[in-house]
Amino acid sequence: MRWLVLVLLLLTTACSQDASELPLSDQHDLPPPKIQALGVTGFLLHWRGEGLLFDPFFSRPTLLGMLWMTPDTVEIDKRMPRATDVTMLLVGHAHFDHMLDVAWVARKHAPNAKVYGSSTAGHILRAELPAERLVNAEPKMARLLKTTDARTVAQPDGWFYSTRRSFRAMPIQSNHAPNATGIDLMGGNYDHDLTALPKAFWNWKEGQTTAWLVDVLDEQGRAIYRIHFQDSASDAPYGIPPDLGDHKGVDVEILPVASWSNVRDYPRALLKVTRPRLVILAHWEDFFGGDPDHPRILREQKDEPQMIQITRDNVPQGAVVVMPKPFSEIALPPAQVR
């Protein structure tokens, strides 16, 4: 069985590695505008009295704990920053390290948020959240146009707007990198609502993986910042944002490091299109029972310095590349209105 292969792989892989040699950023109490890293692929952004949240995950089950998982509500409540202003909670795919904690966070810490994700994500979260708080993002997803010049193409009405219109978000068709086994061990979909959150990790089925394009808007509805959130390392051109024809470039690129070398031309192809002013490298630390205060390198990832170098070699001159520690803050670059 595929899940048994993954368990054996993880149990026999060398222990997680020390992260002291990585150029980690650890800033706090920065003035706005800023974005806060929550660990793994979780990020929190406040803007004009409204908040936006990506993939919050704090529970960090042990390897054996992955066989019977429940959200670690004590750890979530200890770690989750203020989020009562969050109205958009964006989910990239439905694996446990992106969604195990979403329902608890949405209920207790972000009670004003709607959760945007795939139909599979919605079917899983219906176990604990009412339908009116869940939005199936797939109908508005920018989809891959299968031509010789493969690219993603936006839908005519591809944006979701936040309650106070401080943000808008566009889902982008993407795919998920295989892990060290060379296959995607937790693929699949749900076509019905669940009555309880999955316990075994292999029942957190991936669903449709999406990247997200997020515009941070001013009072006139103009895009001040454009953020591209790549939820998983993906084969190009999956996840690459479409050309919207508005001449607004990507200001902030959030790139996961996990399994980056298992897909082709990543992140070079993506960075050639987005050409960001700031790159945030995420999903780099071990989340199998690891201590976020003393993070270690993800145990199946042994070439993170190479990913850092490739990223630096493929961004415009003057761009900043940051690998943040969990719960640290990253200053956004100077605003550019389009």
C-alpha positions as CSV (number, residue, x, y, z in Angstrom):
1,M,0.0,0.0,0.0
2,R,1.2,3.5,-0.8
3,W,0.8,4.8,2.7
4,L,2.9,1.9,4.1
5,V,5.7,2.9,1.7
6,L,5.7,6.4,3.0
7,V,5.7,5.3,6.7
8,L,8.7,3.1,6.1
9,L,10.4,5.8,4.1
10,L,10.0,8.3,6.9
11,L,10.9,5.9,9.7
12,T,14.1,4.8,7.9
13,T,15.2,8.3,6.7
14,A,18.0,9.9,8.6
15,C,17.0,12.2,11.4
16,S,16.1,15.8,10.6
17,Q,19.2,18.0,10.1
18,D,20.4,21.0,12.0
19,A,19.4,24.3,10.4
20,S,22.3,26.4,11.8
21,E,24.0,26.7,8.4
22,L,20.9,28.1,6.7
23,P,20.6,31.9,6.2
24,L,17.5,32.1,8.4
25,S,15.6,35.4,9.0
26,D,14.2,36.0,12.5
27,Q,12.8,39.5,12.7
28,H,10.0,40.6,15.0
29,D,7.9,43.8,15.8
30,L,8.5,45.2,12.4
31,P,6.4,48.2,11.4
32,P,3.7,47.5,8.7
33,P,3.4,46.6,5.9
34,K,4.7,43.1,6.7
35,I,3.8,39.4,6.5
36,Q,4.2,36.9,9.3
37,A,5.5,33.4,8.8
38,L,3.7,30.8,10.9
39,G,5.8,27.8,10.0
40,V,5.5,25.3,7.1
41,T,3.3,27.2,4.6
42,G,1.4,29.3,7.0
43,F,1.4,33.1,6.6
44,L,-0.7,35.9,8.0
45,L,-1.1,39.4,6.6
46,H,-3.0,42.4,8.0
47,W,-4.0,45.3,5.8
48,R,-6.5,48.2,6.2
49,G,-8.2,46.5,9.1
50,E,-8.6,43.2,7.5
51,G,-6.6,40.0,7.6
52,L,-5.7,37.2,5.1
53,L,-4.4,33.8,6.1
54,F,-2.6,31.0,4.2
55,D,-2.5,27.3,5.3
56,P,-2.2,27.6,9.1
57,F,-0.6,24.4,10.6
58,F,0.8,24.1,14.1
59,S,0.0,20.5,15.3
60,R,3.2,18.9,14.0
61,P,2.3,15.2,14.8
62,T,5.2,12.7,15.3
63,L,5.8,10.1,12.6
64,L,3.9,7.5,14.6
65,G,1.2,10.1,15.5
66,M,0.4,10.4,11.8
67,L,-1.4,7.1,12.0
68,W,-4.1,8.7,14.3
69,M,-4.1,12.4,14.1
70,T,-6.1,15.1,15.8
71,P,-5.4,18.8,15.9
72,D,-3.2,19.8,18.8
73,T,-5.6,22.5,20.1
74,V,-3.3,23.4,22.9
75,E,-0.4,24.1,20.5
76,I,-2.7,26.0,18.1
77,D,-4.1,28.2,20.8
78,K,-0.5,28.9,22.1
79,R,0.9,29.7,18.7
80,M,-1.9,31.3,16.6
81,P,-1.5,35.1,16.4
82,R,-4.5,37.5,16.5
83,A,-6.7,36.7,13.5
84,T,-10.2,38.0,14.4
85,D,-9.9,40.4,11.4
86,V,-9.2,37.6,8.9
87,T,-11.9,37.2,6.4
88,M,-10.1,35.1,3.8
89,L,-8.4,31.8,4.7
90,L,-6.8,30.3,1.5
91,V,-5.9,26.6,1.3
92,G,-3.7,25.3,-1.5
93,H,-4.4,21.5,-1.1
94,A,-5.9,19.2,1.4
95,H,-2.9,17.2,2.9
96,F,-2.8,17.2,6.7
97,D,0.2,19.6,6.9
98,H,-1.9,22.2,5.2
99,M,-5.4,21.5,6.6
100,L,-5.4,19.5,9.8
101,D,-5.7,22.7,11.9
102,V,-7.8,24.8,9.6
103,A,-11.2,24.0,11.1
104,W,-10.1,24.8,14.6
105,V,-8.4,28.0,13.5
106,A,-11.5,29.1,11.6
107,R,-13.8,28.3,14.5
108,K,-11.8,29.8,17.4
109,H,-9.3,32.2,16.0
110,A,-10.7,33.5,12.7
111,P,-14.5,33.4,13.2
112,N,-15.1,35.9,10.5
113,A,-13.1,34.0,7.8
114,K,-14.4,32.0,4.9
115,V,-12.2,29.1,3.7
116,Y,-11.3,29.0,0.0
117,G,-10.0,25.8,-1.4
118,S,-10.7,22.8,-3.6
119,S,-14.0,20.8,-3.6
120,T,-12.1,18.0,-1.7
121,A,-11.0,20.5,0.9
122,G,-14.6,21.6,1.3
123,H,-15.8,18.0,1.7
124,I,-13.2,17.4,4.4
125,L,-14.0,20.6,6.3
126,R,-17.7,20.1,6.3
127,A,-17.1,17.6,9.1
128,E,-16.5,20.7,11.4
129,L,-17.5,23.9,9.5
130,P,-20.9,25.0,8.1
131,A,-21.3,25.2,4.3
132,E,-21.7,28.9,4.3
133,R,-18.1,29.3,5.6
134,L,-16.6,27.2,2.7
135,V,-16.0,28.3,-0.9
136,N,-15.1,25.9,-3.7
137,A,-12.4,27.8,-5.6
138,E,-12.2,25.5,-8.5
139,P,-14.8,27.2,-10.8
140,K,-12.8,30.4,-10.8
141,M,-9.4,28.6,-11.1
142,A,-7.0,29.9,-13.8
143,R,-6.5,26.7,-15.8
144,L,-3.7,25.3,-17.9
145,L,-4.2,25.8,-21.6
146,K,-2.8,22.7,-23.2
147,T,-1.0,24.1,-26.3
148,T,2.5,24.0,-27.6
149,D,2.9,27.3,-25.6
150,A,1.5,25.9,-22.4
151,R,0.3,28.5,-19.9
152,T,-2.4,29.2,-17.4
153,V,-5.3,31.3,-18.5
154,A,-7.5,33.2,-16.1
155,Q,-11.3,32.8,-16.0
156,P,-13.4,35.9,-17.0
157,D,-14.3,36.4,-13.4
158,G,-11.4,34.8,-11.7
159,W,-11.2,36.9,-8.5
160,F,-12.6,36.3,-5.0
161,Y,-12.9,39.5,-3.0
162,S,-12.6,39.8,0.8
163,T,-15.4,41.3,2.9
164,R,-14.0,44.8,3.1
165,R,-12.3,44.5,-0.3
166,S,-8.8,44.9,1.1
167,F,-7.8,41.7,-0.8
168,R,-8.7,39.7,-3.9
169,A,-7.5,36.2,-4.6
170,M,-7.3,34.1,-7.8
171,P,-6.8,30.3,-7.6
172,I,-4.4,28.9,-10.2
173,Q,-4.3,25.3,-11.4
174,S,-1.2,23.6,-10.0
175,N,0.1,20.1,-9.1
176,H,1.9,18.6,-6.2
177,A,5.5,17.4,-6.2
178,P,6.1,13.7,-5.6
179,N,8.1,13.0,-2.4
180,A,11.3,11.0,-2.2
181,T,9.6,7.8,-3.4
182,G,9.0,9.5,-6.8
183,I,5.2,9.2,-6.5
184,D,2.5,11.4,-5.0
185,L,1.4,9.1,-2.1
186,M,-1.6,11.1,-0.9
187,G,-3.4,12.0,-4.1
188,G,-7.1,11.5,-4.7
189,N,-10.3,13.3,-4.1
190,Y,-13.5,13.2,-2.0
191,D,-16.8,13.6,-3.7
192,H,-18.9,13.6,-0.5
193,D,-18.9,15.5,2.8
194,L,-17.1,13.8,5.7
195,T,-18.7,13.5,9.1
196,A,-15.3,13.6,11.0
197,L,-11.9,14.8,10.1
198,P,-9.6,12.0,8.8
199,K,-7.3,10.4,11.4
200,A,-4.7,8.5,9.3
201,F,-2.6,10.8,7.2
202,W,-3.3,8.9,4.0
203,N,-7.0,9.9,4.2
204,W,-6.1,13.6,3.9
205,K,-6.5,13.3,0.2
206,E,-4.8,16.0,-1.9
207,G,-7.7,17.2,-4.1
208,Q,-7.0,19.8,-6.7
209,T,-3.8,21.6,-5.8
210,T,-3.9,25.4,-6.4
211,A,-1.5,28.2,-6.2
212,W,-2.9,31.6,-5.3
213,L,-2.5,35.1,-6.7
214,V,-3.4,37.7,-4.1
215,D,-3.7,41.5,-4.7
216,V,-3.5,43.8,-1.7
217,L,-5.8,46.7,-2.5
218,D,-6.0,50.3,-1.5
219,E,-9.2,52.3,-0.9
220,Q,-9.7,52.9,-4.6
221,G,-9.4,49.1,-5.4
222,R,-5.9,49.5,-6.9
223,A,-3.4,46.7,-6.4
224,I,-0.7,47.9,-4.1
225,Y,1.0,44.5,-3.7
226,R,0.7,41.4,-5.8
227,I,1.6,38.2,-3.9
228,H,2.0,34.8,-5.6
229,F,1.7,31.9,-3.2
230,Q,3.0,28.6,-4.6
231,D,1.5,26.0,-2.3
232,S,3.6,23.1,-3.5
233,A,6.7,22.7,-5.7
234,S,5.1,22.0,-9.1
235,D,6.1,21.0,-12.7
236,A,6.2,24.1,-14.9
237,P,3.9,25.6,-16.1
238,Y,1.5,24.4,-13.3
239,G,1.0,27.1,-10.7
240,I,2.5,29.9,-12.9
241,P,0.2,32.9,-12.9
242,P,-1.5,34.0,-16.1
243,D,-0.8,37.3,-17.8
244,L,-3.6,39.6,-16.7
245,G,-2.7,42.4,-19.0
246,D,-2.6,45.0,-16.3
247,H,1.1,45.5,-16.2
248,K,1.2,44.8,-12.5
249,G,4.1,42.6,-11.6
250,V,4.5,40.1,-8.7
251,D,5.9,41.9,-5.7
252,V,6.2,38.9,-3.3
253,E,6.8,35.3,-4.3
254,I,6.2,32.6,-1.6
255,L,8.0,29.4,-2.6
256,P,7.9,26.0,-0.8
257,V,11.2,24.2,-0.6
258,A,9.9,20.7,0.2
259,S,10.5,18.2,-2.7
260,W,11.7,21.0,-4.9
261,S,14.2,18.8,-6.8
262,N,11.5,16.3,-7.6
263,V,9.8,18.5,-10.2
264,R,11.2,19.9,-13.4
265,D,12.6,23.4,-13.8
266,Y,11.5,24.5,-10.4
267,P,11.7,27.3,-9.4
268,R,13.5,28.7,-12.4
269,A,10.5,28.7,-14.8
270,L,8.2,30.3,-12.2
271,L,10.7,33.0,-11.3
272,K,11.3,33.9,-15.0
273,V,7.6,34.8,-15.2
274,T,6.9,36.4,-11.8
275,R,10.3,38.3,-11.4
276,P,9.4,39.2,-7.8
277,R,11.0,41.9,-5.7
278,L,10.8,39.7,-2.6
279,V,11.0,35.9,-2.4
280,I,10.0,34.1,0.8
281,L,11.2,30.4,1.0
282,A,8.7,28.4,3.0
283,H,7.9,24.7,3.9
284,W,11.6,24.1,4.6
285,E,11.5,22.9,8.3
286,D,10.8,19.5,9.8
287,F,7.2,19.4,10.9
288,F,7.1,15.8,12.3
289,G,7.0,16.6,16.0
290,G,9.7,19.3,15.6
291,D,10.0,22.3,17.9
292,P,9.2,25.5,15.9
293,D,11.3,27.5,18.3
294,H,14.4,25.4,17.3
295,P,13.5,24.4,13.7
296,R,15.4,21.7,11.9
297,I,15.6,20.9,8.2
298,L,12.9,18.7,6.8
299,R,14.3,15.2,7.0
300,E,13.8,14.1,3.4
301,Q,15.2,17.4,2.1
302,K,19.0,17.4,1.8
303,D,19.7,20.1,-0.7
304,E,18.1,23.3,0.6
305,P,21.3,25.4,0.1
306,Q,21.1,24.5,-3.6
307,M,17.5,25.7,-3.8
308,I,18.5,28.9,-2.1
309,Q,21.2,29.5,-4.6
310,I,19.0,28.7,-7.6
311,T,16.5,31.2,-6.3
312,R,19.0,33.9,-5.9
313,D,20.4,33.3,-9.4
314,N,17.0,33.6,-11.0
315,V,15.5,36.8,-9.5
316,P,16.0,40.4,-10.7
317,Q,18.9,42.4,-9.5
318,G,18.1,43.9,-6.1
319,A,15.4,41.3,-5.2
320,V,15.5,40.1,-1.6
321,V,15.4,36.3,-0.8
322,V,14.3,35.4,2.8
323,M,14.0,32.1,4.5
324,P,12.1,32.9,7.7
325,K,12.0,31.1,11.0
326,P,8.5,30.1,12.2
327,F,6.6,33.1,13.7
328,S,9.1,35.7,12.4
329,E,8.1,38.7,10.3
330,I,9.1,39.8,6.8
331,A,9.0,43.4,5.7
332,L,7.2,44.0,2.4
333,P,9.0,46.1,-0.2
334,P,8.0,49.7,-1.0
335,A,4.5,49.8,-2.4
336,Q,4.0,50.1,-6.2
337,V,0.5,51.1,-7.4
338,R,-0.9,49.8,-10.7
